Amino acid sequence: CCCAALLGAGVGVGVCVPLTSLLFGAAHLHHLYYHVHARGYRLRDAWLQALLQFAYTAVFGAYAALLLLRTGHLCAAFAAHAFCNMMGLPSVRAHTWREHRTAVVLAYVLGVVAFVALFAPLTSPAWHRSAYYLTAAECAAAAAAAAD
C-alpha cells in the first residue's frame, strides 16, 4: 500500500486516502490493453470496461487505505484485496432471476448495511493500536511533548 509511504513522506491523511485511491485505480488500467488485444474488444468497449474497473478499484483503494490507517496493519488491506479478487463483482444478472429476485436484493441491501455499520467498530484503532491513527488526546499529548 503506497499509503504508508505517502504518510512517511509527510503527506497528510486528507491527501493520502484520495491519492492512494486514484493510484490504485490507475494501477488497474493495464486491463485496457488486455481487453483489446487478448479478448478482441472494440476500443470503445474496452475503454468503457477500463473506466468501470478504474471506478470500482479506486473506491476499493480508498477502502484499503482506510483499513491500513485504522488497523495499522497491511495484512488487513491485503486480506480484503485477496477476498475481493477471489469473489469478483456481484452479479447484476442475479436480479433477473424471477424466483430469487427479492432474496438477492435483500441480501445485497443487508450486506451493504452490515458493512457500513460494522466498518468503524471492527477497524477501531483502539483494538489494533494503529500507529497511523491518533485520537485527539494523543495528538495533543504529542504536540505537548514536541513543545517541551
Residue pairs with C-beta under 8 A, 6 or more apart in sequence:
1 20
1 64
1 65
1 68
1 74
1 77
2 20
2 23
3 16
3 17
3 20
3 64
3 65
3 68
3 69
4 68
4 74
4 132
6 15
6 16
6 19
6 20
7 13
7 16
7 132
11 19
13 69
13 132
16 65
16 69
17 62
17 65
17 66
17 69
18 62
20 61
20 62
20 64
20 65
21 58
21 59
21 61
21 62
21 65
22 58
22 61
23 61
24 57
24 58
24 60
24 61
24 64
25 54
25 55
25 57
25 58
25 61
26 54
27 57
28 53
28 54
28 57
29 50
29 53
29 54
31 49
31 50
31 53
32 46
32 47
32 49
32 50
35 41
35 45
35 46
35 49
35 50
36 43
36 46
41 49
56 89
60 80
60 81
60 84
63 80
64 77
64 80
64 81
65 77
66 123
67 76
67 77
67 80
67 123
68 74
68 76
68 77
68 132
69 130
69 132
69 133
70 123
70 124
70 125
70 128
70 130
70 133
71 123
71 125
71 127
71 128
71 130
72 125
72 128
72 129
72 130
72 131
72 132
72 133
73 128
73 130
76 123
76 128
90 108
94 100
94 104
95 101
95 104
95 105
97 104
125 133
125 135
134 142
